[in-house]
Amino acid sequence: MEKRPTFGLYRLVLSFGWSHWRRQRWRIGAMGLTMLIATSVDATIPMLFGRLIDTVAAGARDQAFQSVLVVLTAALSLVVFRFMTFGMLVCSTLTIMRDIAEEAFHRVQRFSTDWHASSFAGATVRYITRGVWAYDSLADTLLLGIFPSFVVLVTTVILLGLHWAAMGAVVTIGVVTYLTTACCLTLFYVTPAASRSNRLDSKMSGALADAITCNAVVKSFAAEDREDQRLADVTYEWKALVRTTWMRHLIAGVAQNSISITLQAGILTLGVWLWSVGRATPGDVAYVLTTFTVIQGYLRETGNHLRSLQKSVNDMEDVAKFSSQPLGVEDRRDAKSLKVAAGKIVFDHVTFRYPGKDASIYEDFSLTIAPGEKVGLVGASGSGKSTFVKLVQRFYDVDSGRILIDGQDISAVSQASLRSAVTVVPQDPVLFHRSLAENIAYARPSAGRDEIAAAAKRARADEFIQTLPGAYDSLVGERGIKLSGGERQRIALARAVLADSAILILDEATSSLDSVSEHLLQDAVEQVTEGRTTIIIAHRLSTIQRVDRILVFDNGRIVEQGRHAELLTQPNGHYRRLFETQVLGLTGGATMETAD
């Protein structure tokens, strides 16, 4: 993902945080108020101690006990208000962490097909989980760290300045120098290095997920050592960048501690001098010493808080960017639900090219598919048949022209209603690591077990399901890895049966089956497609011999169309050459590919 300059990064993340905070204005405001009271009390306790010492030194017993009572009351109120703050913070933080996870997932699910094709699933998961936990650190840092530190430091400087102007000036100069140095080092020295190491952290997660997901391929080529080395190359670079980041943290800490020690020397020297010239009592000296301890503690913590803020901001960068990143294909504000009665599909002078590509796939392309018509799409790799199906599902928006379903422009309807009306059985179905029943019912979650079983029987899947130990409750493994390719296709077809949509797209739904299973499933396909508008991407030409019309694609154009028998009568036709090459093996021409 593109990285932003430092100020842009902080603005992005803090704006993202504000978008969540304003949903809980009353709670955030209450937390700020209770923390303000607690830290103000904390800043005045050293002064109360000083007054107590002077009272004791003067021998005023009654006043001394009163001073003790005041100190204890202040300490107790400090505990109470901090507890109130922490309690509200827990509720607020957990709510926002949940919202961040849900909203990031919501947007990622709706990002374009291109975005998902270009992104590592493992890295994306890492962005979200890292960002969710980073918010916890960000909230703690801002409310429990930076805000109270600022209040205490300002209050302390004011109180000291009112008592001794010189002391106030020294502390002011020291605090401003410390905070300026800490901010500059964090923003311009540590943050850029942390951003680079975070990129490698995500890259490492992506490499791990990529190899583990494709473990079957790794094993089949005995490539474990190669994958080990691939990860080692990433972790070596990650180690170098993280070391740089940690060393910069260390150097920044040393610089800040040096300023703190210098400030300590100045305060102590000035305090002793004021006492030596009679301008400070023993209680005043105790006040100065206690105040310095408070200042030193808060300054040290401020440096730590700035480093925590930097890390939180870096870790939240990607999940914050999700909230402002365009979805790619978005519903219009006035989008309506698609109403499909017949299933007529029209491409009306469509021009389209893939993002980032120079050449168009379609130029002024027009086609009408009649309601209930069964159409087969054939053509060589890159001819445009898979693109046709993607545009029907509106995975991409066309550059010009329109695509209509039953007279409704699909760009003007909601994507959810469009895709509910179009069911796709892909060539390589992907299943969830859930039960077979859940995978089949994914098309219609409200379906009962009897309906699920009926759909499986129509797809010729019930027979193999019943042989499994858990039958319909059997888990299929990640992406359905526990099933064979043919079994996965039958589950996908059962899902399509249950969906019962008006438009059905089959991406060679029988290509992974043996001959016997294919014959059985072809009957099921005939039943499923009856009365529906059906588009079949054909890689085996034997599967489309009974369709109403075959469309032969070449370089984004339909060069031939007709029934199987009609197209075979054309001596030099594209379809006849493909058929002879694939089925009869009479020529050495181009063979059908399995994808665009």
Disulfide bonds with the S-S distance in Angstrom:
none
